[in-house]
Amino acid sequence: MACETQANEVVTLLSPTNDDILMFLLISSKMRDFWKQVVQEATFYSRDTSNVAREMIKEAIVEKLDTKSLSSASNRLCIADLGCSVGPNTFFAVQNIIDAIENKHKSEYDGSHKLEFQVFFNDHASNDFNTLFTSLPLERQYFSAGVPGTFYDQLFPSSSIHFAHSSYSLQWLSKVPEKLLDQNSSSWNKGKIHCAGASDEVVNAYAAQFEKDMGIFLNARAKEIVPGGMIVLVIPGIPDEVHPSELPAGILFNFLGSSLVDMANEGILNEAQIDSFNLPIYSASPKEMASLVKINGCFSIESMEVTDPRSKIHDPMKCSKGL
């Protein structure tokens, strides 16, 4: 079913983008107040996003995750958070997942069959894992381990993960599309830092790189996830048939690009440096995500939802169900 969106709403798997924050970046005029407000907005937004995602994840686990089957061979369940950064959001997400699984499991076994949880925190090798692990919740009821490496590759042994989660990470491409840096290509993105406001060739280059990356991501997870397991993806999105330049984030990227060009004109930066710089960020639409999952063929979409925690919508719109 086609997804209907309202102004400023965003498309995700289970959560929204941060367009409200980006819009504020554009309208603020005083730099000191600007950054103060950004921090306040980010804190509020993160909390609201976490609350919305928690309820969606809880519903998905209750309705779709067969904990009896997953725990039949062993009482140990493995959870992976992909793109964990340094916390604390990753700890909130993991605890929400564990609470939902435990509550469902207890209702099925009356507390007679206790589960153990192994949580793997993944991010790039350059991530500050020291900060991550020194801030682990003291009251946690799970075993923890760090797994450095890109999630655009297989990270775990085959059939070893029961539940995978990724929040605000998959919008980052594995690399800048090569055509953007080729002066002889129609996709050369001269004077811009993103596909927002760029030619269709540039947008298509970004989309092609995202398609390639998601194919790799899904193939890797297909090897790692046990049969009957679940993946939850929280990603910034864009409504179907909407150009990136029409969103607040796109306006911001155009603004930043124009500022860099102005700096080059004043001799502060080298023009070649700007032409070689492109943000490796891409927000997919529901149609794109559904197509990529279908092409992969290893997963079915149980729920894809459009939501904005600020709207206080109690019944988020369904983009697709049981694809």
Secondary structure by P-SEA (a helix, b strand, c coil): cbbbbccccccccccccaaaaaaaaaacccaaaaaaaaaaaaaaaaaaaaaaaaaaaaaaaacccccccccccccbbbbbbccccccaaaaaaaaaaaaaaaaaaaaaccccbbbbbbbbbbcccccaaaaaaaaccccccbbbbbbbccccccccccccccbbbbcccccccccccccccccccccccccccccccccaaaaaaaaaaaaaaaaaaaaaaaaccccccbbbbbbbbbcccccccccaaaaaaaaaaaaaaaaaaaccccaaaaaaccccbbbbcaaaaaaaaaaaccccccbbbbbbccccccccccccccc
